[in-house]
């Protein structure tokens, strides 16, 4: 399938292959030798005994002989042993334990450093403490180790890419029937996808009434695909680095919590972080969320709300227009009633003064009334035209104001 090579050399037509630990074998052998020497020296050294003057242990020999095996609460000595001048001799003391040779310890430490040098992996790369104190300094030392062993990871990436290309070629031949397959994302989350090798297009998008994609069906046998393999930190390492960077960013800009707080919580590694991130996302303004972050059902609901809002706006405009037409009809009605009252008052006035007037005066008044009536009729005929220009909707015929019977037309 695939072949991952570390170091590959050609010497006199012969291929030599080696890995990361090939050059470190000699240093490892020396390290093992010096550790064995140290163990042998310590094992052969005599145990540190108690040293005292003759007569000090007399009468207590049993306890002193078993002092290295029994945990006696106290040990006694004879205090009457003197140095010949009457002075009491000092108490017995344990001899200095054997120590390893300093040259041996230095040789062992040198072999350990040789292993690190040949492999390019120093303390920072192995997770051990060193002179570095800040996080940037530790990362810089780790990158030095990565540079020294870069070709190993790069060759592994080439092998993975080669294997993946073979899989891309085999998948359409193996997945020859409809099925549901489980895939794993970069973050380790699993997802179920549908595969239909009989459909003509590579991706069949199933949409609902609102045009939102609710499901995708794939056919890996349609189209040509390539493989891209990259090397670098794993997803967990990237998430930890993102968490540290976002923590510093949010610490200096607390207002960003209302924009990207859900992403900060999502990168945390503790039980319940994902559920808390989803709840936190509901408190963020929807305009800051991308289309991929919104649930399809939520998108459909938002579209329905927008459509209902447009319909309500249209209804509001219609109601406004109807209200304006009703107000105009009311004004016309009041004007017409005022004209009727004026005609009635004029008629009563003429009847009251008719008795004392000549025929010529009565005829002049009658001609003035007829002229006023004709002028009023002309104004009434012009008002519908003005109403049609000012009103966007035409009123039904039954709602138009008609003059009362008996009035001049």
Order of alpha helices (4+ residues) and beta strands (2+ residues): beta-beta-alpha-beta-alpha-beta-alpha-alpha-alpha-beta-beta-beta-beta-alpha-alpha-alpha-alpha-alpha
